[in-house]
Amino acid sequence: MKTVKVQPLSIEAFAPYGTYTNIVEPKGDHVGGEFHTFYRDNSRWFCESSLPVGFSPLMVKKQDMKITGVEYHTTTCEGILPITDDAILHVTPAGGPDTDRTAAFLVPKGTMVTLYPGVYHATPLPANNDELYALIVLPERAYANDFYWVDLEEADQFEIVK
């Protein structure tokens, strides 16, 4: 089985898959006054849907890190904000689930990740704890009308290693 090693999150390495911003330790361009600092547009999220955006809690239990299937969305980004633990997130560029191009990232808790449309991924996994609570941002009902699951052929399945 293929292995994919978890790597630290960096702007350069993550650029093919999306953007991110650390919510609790922001950096970059900002405006502000005496009592506030506003870090503008550090991560962008877009979709073709006219539906409201949904903010959905997700709880994931620690599990085997052998990946046998992936999901993607064709018309929307997906936002993932790990809250209670760092998360391990695997991603494959849009255009077909070529798992030879899969990367896995350690996403620090409090960091909002935005995945581009078409990027293959699955549920973020807890990095340290038995459970991970995260916030998922998708247009309302995207799980019903813009969710595609691909069962990977055995030769394309992989295991994530730390």
Backbone as JSON Lines, residues from 0, in Angstrom:
{"i":0,"aa":"M","n":[0.84,-1.18,0.0],"ca":[0.0,0.0,0.0],"c":[0.89,1.24,0.0]}
{"i":1,"aa":"K","n":[0.49,2.23,-0.77],"ca":[1.21,3.5,-0.8],"c":[1.16,4.15,0.57]}
{"i":2,"aa":"T","n":[2.16,4.96,0.86],"ca":[2.13,5.76,2.08],"c":[2.27,7.24,1.71]}
{"i":3,"aa":"V","n":[1.6,8.07,2.49],"ca":[1.67,9.52,2.33],"c":[2.06,10.08,3.68]}
{"i":4,"aa":"K","n":[3.18,10.77,3.74],"ca":[3.69,11.31,5.0],"c":[3.08,12.67,5.29]}
{"i":5,"aa":"V","n":[2.66,12.86,6.53],"ca":[2.11,14.14,6.96],"c":[3.22,15.19,6.97]}
{"i":6,"aa":"Q","n":[2.92,16.36,6.41],"ca":[3.89,17.45,6.38],"c":[3.27,18.69,7.04]}
{"i":7,"aa":"P","n":[4.1,19.6,7.48],"ca":[3.57,20.84,8.05],"c":[2.84,21.65,6.99]}
{"i":8,"aa":"L","n":[1.86,22.4,7.41],"ca":[1.12,23.27,6.51],"c":[1.97,24.48,6.15]}
{"i":9,"aa":"S","n":[2.1,24.75,4.86],"ca":[2.79,25.96,4.4],"c":[2.05,26.5,3.18]}
{"i":10,"aa":"I","n":[2.15,27.8,2.97],"ca":[1.44,28.43,1.85],"c":[1.87,27.81,0.53]}
{"i":11,"aa":"E","n":[3.16,27.61,0.34],"ca":[3.67,27.07,-0.92],"c":[3.2,25.65,-1.16]}
{"i":12,"aa":"A","n":[3.32,24.8,-0.15],"ca":[2.96,23.39,-0.33],"c":[1.46,23.2,-0.49]}
{"i":13,"aa":"F","n":[0.66,24.05,0.16],"ca":[-0.79,23.89,0.13],"c":[-1.45,24.6,-1.06]}
{"i":14,"aa":"A","n":[-0.73,25.47,-1.74],"ca":[-1.29,26.31,-2.81],"c":[-2.06,25.53,-3.89]}
{"i":15,"aa":"P","n":[-1.65,24.35,-4.33],"ca":[-2.43,23.65,-5.36],"c":[-3.82,23.21,-4.89]}
{"i":16,"aa":"Y","n":[-4.03,23.17,-3.58],"ca":[-5.26,22.6,-3.03],"c":[-6.21,23.65,-2.47]}
{"i":17,"aa":"G","n":[-5.69,24.81,-2.08],"ca":[-6.53,25.83,-1.49],"c":[-5.72,26.85,-0.72]}
{"i":18,"aa":"T","n":[-6.39,27.49,0.23],"ca":[-5.77,28.51,1.06],"c":[-6.05,28.21,2.52]}
{"i":19,"aa":"Y","n":[-5.39,28.94,3.41],"ca":[-5.68,28.78,4.83],"c":[-5.29,30.04,5.58]}
{"i":20,"aa":"T","n":[-5.85,30.16,6.78],"ca":[-5.47,31.25,7.67],"c":[-5.63,30.78,9.11]}
{"i":21,"aa":"N","n":[-4.66,31.1,9.93],"ca":[-4.74,30.75,11.34],"c":[-5.62,31.79,12.03]}
{"i":22,"aa":"I","n":[-6.74,31.33,12.55],"ca":[-7.72,32.23,13.15],"c":[-7.24,32.76,14.49]}
{"i":23,"aa":"V","n":[-6.53,31.94,15.27],"ca":[-6.14,32.33,16.62],"c":[-4.77,32.99,16.7]}
{"i":24,"aa":"E","n":[-3.95,32.87,15.65],"ca":[-2.66,33.55,15.58],"c":[-2.49,34.13,14.17]}
{"i":25,"aa":"P","n":[-3.34,35.09,13.79],"ca":[-3.31,35.61,12.43],"c":[-2.04,36.39,12.12]}
{"i":26,"aa":"K","n":[-1.69,36.39,10.85],"ca":[-0.55,37.16,10.34],"c":[-0.97,37.78,9.02]}
{"i":27,"aa":"G","n":[-0.22,38.76,8.59],"ca":[-0.46,39.33,7.27],"c":[-1.06,40.71,7.31]}
{"i":28,"aa":"D","n":[-1.53,41.15,6.14],"ca":[-2.11,42.49,6.0],"c":[-3.27,42.65,6.97]}
{"i":29,"aa":"H","n":[-3.35,43.83,7.55],"ca":[-4.43,44.08,8.49],"c":[-4.67,45.58,8.63]}
{"i":30,"aa":"V","n":[-5.83,45.9,9.12],"ca":[-6.2,47.26,9.47],"c":[-6.72,47.23,10.89]}
{"i":31,"aa":"G","n":[-6.74,48.36,11.56],"ca":[-7.24,48.33,12.92],"c":[-7.16,49.66,13.6]}
{"i":32,"aa":"G","n":[-7.58,49.6,14.83],"ca":[-7.56,50.78,15.67],"c":[-7.05,50.41,17.04]}
{"i":33,"aa":"E","n":[-7.39,51.2,18.01],"ca":[-6.9,50.98,19.36],"c":[-7.37,49.66,19.96]}
{"i":34,"aa":"F","n":[-8.58,49.22,19.59],"ca":[-9.17,48.04,20.25],"c":[-9.43,46.86,19.31]}
{"i":35,"aa":"H","n":[-8.98,46.94,18.08],"ca":[-9.22,45.82,17.17],"c":[-8.15,45.77,16.09]}
{"i":36,"aa":"T","n":[-7.96,44.57,15.56],"ca":[-7.12,44.35,14.39],"c":[-7.87,43.41,13.46]}
{"i":37,"aa":"F","n":[-8.05,43.82,12.23],"ca":[-8.81,43.06,11.24],"c":[-7.85,42.56,10.17]}
{"i":38,"aa":"Y","n":[-7.69,41.23,10.08],"ca":[-6.83,40.61,9.07],"c":[-7.71,40.25,7.88]}
{"i":39,"aa":"R","n":[-7.6,41.03,6.84],"ca":[-8.54,40.94,5.72],"c":[-8.11,39.93,4.67]}
{"i":40,"aa":"D","n":[-9.06,39.18,4.21],"ca":[-8.93,38.34,3.01],"c":[-7.74,37.38,3.05]}
{"i":41,"aa":"N","n":[-7.4,36.85,4.21],"ca":[-6.27,35.92,4.28],"c":[-6.58,34.59,3.62]}
{"i":42,"aa":"S","n":[-7.83,34.22,3.59],"ca":[-8.25,32.99,2.93],"c":[-9.56,33.3,2.22]}
{"i":43,"aa":"R","n":[-9.72,32.8,1.02],"ca":[-10.92,33.1,0.25],"c":[-11.76,31.85,0.07]}
{"i":44,"aa":"W","n":[-13.08,32.05,0.04],"ca":[-14.02,30.95,-0.11],"c":[-15.07,31.39,-1.11]}
{"i":45,"aa":"F","n":[-15.38,30.54,-2.08],"ca":[-16.36,30.91,-3.08],"c":[-17.14,29.68,-3.52]}
{"i":46,"aa":"C","n":[-18.31,29.95,-4.1],"ca":[-19.11,28.86,-4.66],"c":[-20.04,29.43,-5.71]}
{"i":47,"aa":"E","n":[-20.58,28.57,-6.55],"ca":[-21.53,29.0,-7.57],"c":[-22.96,28.97,-7.06]}
{"i":48,"aa":"S","n":[-23.17,28.5,-5.86],"ca":[-24.51,28.31,-5.32],"c":[-25.1,29.63,-4.84]}
{"i":49,"aa":"S","n":[-26.41,29.76,-5.02],"ca":[-27.13,30.9,-4.44],"c":[-27.74,30.51,-3.09]}
{"i":50,"aa":"L","n":[-27.49,29.28,-2.66],"ca":[-27.99,28.83,-1.37],"c":[-27.2,29.48,-0.23]}
{"i":51,"aa":"P","n":[-27.81,29.58,0.93],"ca":[-27.06,30.09,2.08],"c":[-25.89,29.17,2.41]}
{"i":52,"aa":"V","n":[-24.88,29.74,3.02],"ca":[-23.73,28.95,3.46],"c":[-24.09,28.3,4.79]}
{"i":53,"aa":"G","n":[-23.78,27.03,4.92],"ca":[-24.02,26.32,6.17],"c":[-22.74,26.16,6.97]}
{"i":54,"aa":"F","n":[-22.85,26.32,8.27],"ca":[-21.74,26.09,9.19],"c":[-22.11,24.87,10.01]}
{"i":55,"aa":"S","n":[-21.46,23.74,9.74],"ca":[-21.88,22.46,10.3],"c":[-20.81,21.87,11.21]}
{"i":56,"aa":"P","n":[-21.16,21.58,12.47],"ca":[-20.21,20.9,13.36],"c":[-19.96,19.48,12.87]}
{"i":57,"aa":"L","n":[-18.73,19.03,13.03],"ca":[-18.32,17.67,12.67],"c":[-17.54,17.09,13.83]}
{"i":58,"aa":"M","n":[-17.85,15.85,14.2],"ca":[-17.06,15.13,15.2],"c":[-16.49,13.89,14.51]}
{"i":59,"aa":"V","n":[-15.18,13.7,14.63],"ca":[-14.5,12.55,14.02],"c":[-13.74,11.82,15.11]}
{"i":60,"aa":"K","n":[-13.9,10.5,15.16],"ca":[-13.16,9.68,16.12],"c":[-11.86,9.21,15.49]}
{"i":61,"aa":"K","n":[-10.84,9.01,16.32],"ca":[-9.55,8.49,15.85],"c":[-9.82,7.15,15.17]}
{"i":62,"aa":"Q","n":[-9.15,6.92,14.07],"ca":[-9.39,5.73,13.27],"c":[-8.13,5.35,12.51]}
{"i":63,"aa":"D","n":[-8.2,4.22,11.88],"ca":[-7.15,3.75,11.0],"c":[-6.94,4.8,9.91]}
{"i":64,"aa":"M","n":[-5.7,5.07,9.54],"ca":[-5.44,6.09,8.52],"c":[-5.18,5.47,7.15]}
{"i":65,"aa":"K","n":[-5.85,4.34,6.88],"ca":[-5.81,3.73,5.55],"c":[-6.98,4.3,4.76]}
{"i":66,"aa":"I","n":[-6.67,4.95,3.66],"ca":[-7.68,5.68,2.89],"c":[-8.07,4.84,1.67]}
{"i":67,"aa":"T","n":[-9.36,4.51,1.61],"ca":[-9.88,3.66,0.53],"c":[-10.85,4.41,-0.38]}
{"i":68,"aa":"G","n":[-11.16,5.65,-0.04],"ca":[-12.06,6.45,-0.86],"c":[-11.88,7.93,-0.56]}
{"i":69,"aa":"V","n":[-12.3,8.75,-1.51],"ca":[-12.17,10.21,-1.38],"c":[-13.44,10.87,-1.89]}
{"i":70,"aa":"E","n":[-13.64,12.12,-1.49],"ca":[-14.78,12.91,-1.95],"c":[-14.29,14.17,-2.65]}
{"i":71,"aa":"Y","n":[-15.19,14.8,-3.39],"ca":[-14.9,16.11,-3.97],"c":[-16.21,16.83,-4.24]}
{"i":72,"aa":"H","n":[-16.11,18.14,-4.49],"ca":[-17.24,18.99,-4.83],"c":[-16.89,19.73,-6.11]}
{"i":73,"aa":"T","n":[-17.84,19.83,-7.04],"ca":[-17.51,20.41,-8.34],"c":[-17.69,21.92,-8.42]}
{"i":74,"aa":"T","n":[-18.58,22.49,-7.59],"ca":[-18.91,23.91,-7.76],"c":[-18.63,24.76,-6.53]}
{"i":75,"aa":"T","n":[-18.04,24.18,-5.52],"ca":[-17.84,24.95,-4.29],"c":[-16.53,24.6,-3.61]}
{"i":76,"aa":"C","n":[-16.03,25.56,-2.89],"ca":[-14.95,25.31,-1.95],"c":[-15.54,24.61,-0.73]}
{"i":77,"aa":"E","n":[-14.69,24.03,0.08],"ca":[-15.1,23.52,1.39],"c":[-14.18,24.12,2.44]}
{"i":78,"aa":"G","n":[-14.78,24.67,3.48],"ca":[-14.01,25.2,4.59],"c":[-13.95,24.19,5.72]}
{"i":79,"aa":"I","n":[-12.78,24.03,6.31],"ca":[-12.58,23.1,7.43],"c":[-11.8,23.84,8.52]}
{"i":80,"aa":"L","n":[-12.39,23.92,9.71],"ca":[-11.76,24.59,10.84],"c":[-11.66,23.61,12.01]}
{"i":81,"aa":"P","n":[-10.49,22.99,12.22],"ca":[-10.32,22.12,13.39],"c":[-10.37,22.96,14.66]}
{"i":82,"aa":"I","n":[-11.16,22.5,15.64],"ca":[-11.36,23.3,16.85],"c":[-10.69,22.69,18.07]}
{"i":83,"aa":"T","n":[-10.85,21.38,18.29],"ca":[-10.39,20.78,19.55],"c":[-9.06,20.06,19.45]}
{"i":84,"aa":"D","n":[-8.53,19.89,18.25],"ca":[-7.28,19.16,18.05],"c":[-6.7,19.61,16.72]}
{"i":85,"aa":"D","n":[-5.41,19.4,16.55],"ca":[-4.84,19.52,15.22],"c":[-5.48,18.44,14.35]}
{"i":86,"aa":"A","n":[-5.54,18.7,13.05],"ca":[-6.15,17.73,12.14],"c":[-5.15,17.28,11.09]}
{"i":87,"aa":"I","n":[-5.32,16.06,10.64],"ca":[-4.57,15.54,9.5],"c":[-5.54,15.54,8.33]}
{"i":88,"aa":"L","n":[-5.16,16.23,7.27],"ca":[-6.02,16.37,6.09],"c":[-5.24,15.93,4.86]}
{"i":89,"aa":"H","n":[-5.8,14.96,4.14],"ca":[-5.16,14.55,2.89],"c":[-5.9,15.18,1.72]}
{"i":90,"aa":"V","n":[-5.15,15.56,0.69],"ca":[-5.69,16.24,-0.48],"c":[-4.99,15.75,-1.74]}
{"i":91,"aa":"T","n":[-5.77,15.72,-2.82],"ca":[-5.25,15.37,-4.13],"c":[-5.76,16.42,-5.11]}
{"i":92,"aa":"P","n":[-4.91,16.94,-6.0],"ca":[-5.37,17.99,-6.92],"c":[-6.58,17.56,-7.74]}
{"i":93,"aa":"A","n":[-7.39,18.53,-8.12],"ca":[-8.55,18.29,-8.98],"c":[-8.09,17.68,-10.3]}
{"i":94,"aa":"G","n":[-9.0,16.93,-10.92],"ca":[-8.71,16.39,-12.24],"c":[-8.64,14.88,-12.29]}
{"i":95,"aa":"G","n":[-8.92,14.23,-11.24],"ca":[-8.87,12.77,-11.18],"c":[-8.11,12.35,-9.96]}
{"i":96,"aa":"P","n":[-8.57,11.32,-9.28],"ca":[-7.91,10.97,-8.0],"c":[-6.58,10.24,-8.21]}
{"i":97,"aa":"D","n":[-5.59,10.97,-8.72],"ca":[-4.25,10.43,-8.92],"c":[-3.52,10.45,-7.57]}
{"i":98,"aa":"T","n":[-3.6,9.36,-6.83],"ca":[-3.06,9.36,-5.47],"c":[-1.53,9.4,-5.43]}
{"i":99,"aa":"D","n":[-0.88,9.3,-6.58],"ca":[0.56,9.55,-6.59],"c":[0.85,11.02,-6.32]}
{"i":100,"aa":"R","n":[-0.17,11.87,-6.46],"ca":[-0.03,13.31,-6.22],"c":[-0.68,13.75,-4.9]}
{"i":101,"aa":"T","n":[-1.07,12.79,-4.09],"ca":[-1.72,13.1,-2.81],"c":[-0.7,13.62,-1.81]}
{"i":102,"aa":"A","n":[-1.13,14.6,-1.03],"ca":[-0.32,15.13,0.07],"c":[-1.18,15.09,1.33]}
{"i":103,"aa":"A","n":[-0.53,15.03,2.48],"ca":[-1.23,15.09,3.77],"c":[-0.59,16.2,4.59]}
{"i":104,"aa":"F","n":[-1.43,16.99,5.25],"ca":[-0.96,18.14,6.0],"c":[-1.45,18.07,7.44]}
{"i":105,"aa":"L","n":[-0.61,18.57,8.33],"ca":[-0.99,18.76,9.72],"c":[-1.56,20.18,9.81]}
{"i":106,"aa":"V","n":[-2.86,20.26,10.07],"ca":[-3.55,21.55,10.15],"c":[-3.71,21.9,11.63]}
{"i":107,"aa":"P","n":[-3.04,22.93,12.11],"ca":[-3.15,23.29,13.53],"c":[-4.59,23.67,13.88]}
{"i":108,"aa":"K","n":[-5.01,23.29,15.08],"ca":[-6.35,23.69,15.51],"c":[-6.43,25.21,15.48]}
{"i":109,"aa":"G","n":[-7.6,25.71,15.12],"ca":[-7.77,27.16,14.97],"c":[-7.38,27.69,13.61]}
{"i":110,"aa":"T","n":[-7.04,26.81,12.67],"ca":[-6.65,27.21,11.32],"c":[-7.75,26.84,10.34]}
{"i":111,"aa":"M","n":[-8.3,27.84,9.65],"ca":[-9.33,27.6,8.65],"c":[-8.69,27.27,7.32]}
{"i":112,"aa":"V","n":[-9.01,26.09,6.81],"ca":[-8.53,25.64,5.5],"c":[-9.69,25.78,4.51]}
{"i":113,"aa":"T","n":[-9.4,26.29,3.34],"ca":[-10.39,26.36,2.26],"c":[-9.88,25.52,1.1]}
{"i":114,"aa":"L","n":[-10.61,24.45,0.78],"ca":[-10.25,23.58,-0.35],"c":[-10.93,24.08,-1.61]}
{"i":115,"aa":"Y","n":[-10.17,24.14,-2.7],"ca":[-10.72,24.55,-3.99],"c":[-11.72,23.5,-4.51]}
{"i":116,"aa":"P","n":[-12.65,23.91,-5.39],"ca":[-13.53,22.92,-6.01],"c":[-12.72,21.86,-6.75]}
{"i":117,"aa":"G","n":[-13.19,20.64,-6.66],"ca":[-12.54,19.53,-7.37],"c":[-11.42,18.87,-6.62]}
{"i":118,"aa":"V","n":[-10.93,19.46,-5.54],"ca":[-9.84,18.85,-4.78],"c":[-10.39,17.62,-4.04]}
{"i":119,"aa":"Y","n":[-9.73,16.5,-4.23],"ca":[-10.13,15.26,-3.57],"c":[-9.63,15.29,-2.12]}
{"i":120,"aa":"H","n":[-10.48,14.84,-1.22],"ca":[-10.16,14.85,0.21],"c":[-11.15,13.92,0.91]}
{"i":121,"aa":"A","n":[-11.07,13.85,2.2],"ca":[-12.08,13.16,3.0],"c":[-12.09,13.84,4.37]}
{"i":122,"aa":"T","n":[-12.77,13.25,5.29],"ca":[-12.92,13.82,6.61],"c":[-11.56,14.09,7.24]}
{"i":123,"aa":"P","n":[-11.37,15.27,7.85],"ca":[-10.12,15.5,8.59],"c":[-10.03,14.52,9.75]}
{"i":124,"aa":"L","n":[-8.83,14.1,10.07],"ca":[-8.62,13.1,11.11],"c":[-7.95,13.74,12.33]}
{"i":125,"aa":"P","n":[-8.32,13.29,13.54],"ca":[-7.65,13.84,14.73],"c":[-6.18,13.46,14.74]}
{"i":126,"aa":"A","n":[-5.33,14.43,15.03],"ca":[-3.88,14.18,15.03],"c":[-3.39,13.63,16.36]}
{"i":127,"aa":"N","n":[-4.01,14.04,17.46],"ca":[-3.49,13.69,18.78],"c":[-4.54,13.08,19.71]}
{"i":128,"aa":"N","n":[-5.75,13.56,19.64],"ca":[-6.8,13.17,20.58],"c":[-7.64,12.03,20.03]}
{"i":129,"aa":"D","n":[-8.5,11.48,20.87],"ca":[-9.4,10.42,20.44],"c":[-10.53,10.95,19.57]}
{"i":130,"aa":"E","n":[-10.83,12.25,19.69],"ca":[-11.88,12.88,18.9],"c":[-11.41,14.25,18.41]}
{"i":131,"aa":"L","n":[-11.94,14.63,17.27],"ca":[-11.72,15.96,16.72],"c":[-13.07,16.58,16.46]}
{"i":132,"aa":"Y","n":[-13.29,17.79,16.98],"ca":[-14.44,18.58,16.6],"c":[-13.95,19.66,15.64]}
{"i":133,"aa":"A","n":[-14.68,19.79,14.54],"ca":[-14.32,20.77,13.51],"c":[-15.58,21.44,13.01]}
{"i":134,"aa":"L","n":[-15.4,22.58,12.39],"ca":[-16.49,23.28,11.74],"c":[-16.3,23.13,10.24]}
{"i":135,"aa":"I","n":[-17.36,22.67,9.55],"ca":[-17.33,22.5,8.1],"c":[-18.19,23.6,7.48]}
{"i":136,"aa":"V","n":[-17.66,24.26,6.45],"ca":[-18.37,25.34,5.77],"c":[-18.64,24.91,4.33]}
{"i":137,"aa":"L","n":[-19.92,24.76,4.01],"ca":[-20.37,24.38,2.67],"c":[-21.7,25.07,2.39]}
{"i":138,"aa":"P","n":[-22.06,25.27,1.12],"ca":[-23.4,25.76,0.86],"c":[-24.42,24.77,1.42]}
{"i":139,"aa":"E","n":[-25.54,25.31,1.82],"ca":[-26.6,24.46,2.35],"c":[-26.9,23.31,1.39]}
{"i":140,"aa":"R","n":[-26.96,22.11,1.94],"ca":[-27.28,20.87,1.24],"c":[-26.25,20.46,0.18]}
{"i":141,"aa":"A","n":[-25.05,21.01,0.23],"ca":[-24.0,20.58,-0.71],"c":[-23.74,19.08,-0.57]}
{"i":142,"aa":"Y","n":[-23.89,18.56,0.63],"ca":[-23.7,17.12,0.86],"c":[-24.72,16.3,0.07]}
{"i":143,"aa":"A","n":[-25.82,16.92,-0.39],"ca":[-26.84,16.2,-1.15],"c":[-26.79,16.5,-2.65]}
{"i":144,"aa":"N","n":[-26.25,17.68,-3.03],"ca":[-26.3,18.02,-4.45],"c":[-24.96,18.37,-5.09]}
{"i":145,"aa":"D","n":[-23.88,18.37,-4.32],"ca":[-22.55,18.59,-4.9],"c":[-21.52,17.8,-4.09]}
{"i":146,"aa":"F","n":[-21.8,16.54,-3.92],"ca":[-20.92,15.64,-3.16],"c":[-20.72,14.4,-4.01]}
{"i":147,"aa":"Y","n":[-19.47,14.09,-4.29],"ca":[-19.15,12.92,-5.11],"c":[-18.11,12.09,-4.37]}
{"i":148,"aa":"W","n":[-18.38,10.8,-4.24],"ca":[-17.5,9.87,-3.56],"c":[-16.87,8.95,-4.59]}
{"i":149,"aa":"V","n":[-15.58,8.71,-4.45],"ca":[-14.85,7.8,-5.34],"c":[-14.21,6.72,-4.49]}
{"i":150,"aa":"D","n":[-14.61,5.46,-4.72],"ca":[-13.91,4.33,-4.1],"c":[-12.62,4.12,-4.88]}
{"i":151,"aa":"L","n":[-11.5,4.15,-4.18],"ca":[-10.2,4.01,-4.83],"c":[-9.93,2.55,-5.17]}
{"i":152,"aa":"E","n":[-9.35,2.34,-6.34],"ca":[-8.88,1.0,-6.68],"c":[-7.82,0.6,-5.66]}
{"i":153,"aa":"E","n":[-7.65,-0.68,-5.43],"ca":[-6.72,-1.14,-4.4],"c":[-5.32,-0.56,-4.61]}
{"i":154,"aa":"A","n":[-4.88,-0.47,-5.85],"ca":[-3.53,0.06,-6.14],"c":[-3.41,1.55,-5.83]}
{"i":155,"aa":"D","n":[-4.54,2.26,-5.74],"ca":[-4.53,3.7,-5.47],"c":[-4.79,4.03,-4.01]}
{"i":156,"aa":"Q","n":[-5.14,3.04,-3.21],"ca":[-5.37,3.28,-1.79],"c":[-4.05,3.61,-1.12]}
{"i":157,"aa":"F","n":[-4.12,4.33,0.01],"ca":[-2.89,4.73,0.68],"c":[-3.1,4.81,2.18]}
{"i":158,"aa":"E","n":[-1.98,4.82,2.88],"ca":[-1.98,4.98,4.32],"c":[-1.24,6.27,4.67]}
{"i":159,"aa":"I","n":[-1.83,7.04,5.57],"ca":[-1.18,8.26,6.03],"c":[-0.28,7.91,7.2]}
{"i":160,"aa":"V","n":[0.96,8.39,7.16],"ca":[1.92,8.13,8.25],"c":[2.44,9.46,8.77]}
{"i":161,"aa":"K","n":[2.66,9.51,10.07],"ca":[3.17,10.74,10.68],"c":[4.67,10.83,10.53]}
